Amino acid sequence: MDKIRLLVADDHPVVRAGLRTLLAAQPDMVIVGEAEDGAEAVRQALALRPDVVVMDITMRGVSGMEATKQIRQQLAQTMVLVLTMHDDEEYLRQMLEAGATGYVLKQAVDTELAVAIRAVQRGEVYLYSSFTKVLLGQLAPGEDVHDKRTFDQYELLSQREREVLRLVALGYTNQQIAHTLFLSVKTVETYRARLMEKLNLKSRSALVRYALRKGLLDNEKDGSLPP
């Protein structure tokens, strides 16, 4: 069985050492690289092409947020899992917008990190439990789960629009979606604009919330969609 290849980015050596010890006990994982700031995380990600980057947010120089944007723009198959001390909704929203597909608090690292790594590596979104409630419970205007104008419009989406929706929610750029679905970038942009208009959604974080509600980010529920 191939092991999940990990890159750990955190500016505290003690934290990185603790993660090495914790993850070394997982038979299906291996740390292939470490970085102490965002710029180094991007360089190592491009060189090593890990399956998952475990990313802190607050680091010297290039932040984890900016590093996440760069990694997800250039490496479609590399997922980013945020591991942070910030129990803050705004950080969560910003990291989802940057392309992260997982968010775990450092105080829950012993119980949730390995589970979260496996989830994002499978192409799922993993959020610390309290944040799932944030995304599903605190919706922006026009995104009420009980608003049938938004909720039922999913049935009117074409299969291709559903595929684009899922990949956008997972953090893929238009270029990466085009490559994955064998479309032109202009066609992807058209699909993306059309589905957001149909669903009355305005941002990627709104798409993530919607995709979570519909169960689109669980591969096992719809194997026809690309990973």
Secondary structure, 3 states (H helix, E strand, C coil): CCCEEEEEECCCHHHHHHHHHHHHCCCCEEEEEEECCHHHHHHHHHHHCCCEEEECCCCCCCCHHHHHHHHHHHCCCCEEEEEECCCCHHHHHHHHHHCCCEEEEHHHHHHHHHHHHHHHHCCCCEECHHHHHHHHHCCCCCCCCCCHHHHHHHHHCCHHHHHHHHHHHCCCCHHHHHHHHCCCHHHHHHHHHHHHHHHCCCCHHHHHHHHHHHCCCCHHHCCCCCC
